[in-house]
Amino acid sequence: MDKQQQIISTALSLFYKKGIHAVGINEILAVSGIAEKTLYKHFESKDALICACLVARDICFNAWLKKYVYNLVLC
């Protein structure tokens, strides 16, 4: 997993557990083990990270949905 994906994965996990407003950048950095400079290299702000998390979640959900619907059609 590359650094960007690691940040997104960590942020998604924390956002789901605690809520977006309750999780700060410092907590994401501490849990992910990523340096602050690296985080800001990939995301200009927490809002940009939140948007990236939503895109990643959307991609995962749509992949799951396509697989689910495809399995229904075959049955």
Secondary structure, DSSP 8 states (H G I E B T S, - for coil): --HHHHHHHHHHHHHHHH-TTT--HHHHHHHHT--HHHHHHH-SSHHHHHHHHHHHHHHHHHHHHHHHHHHHHH-
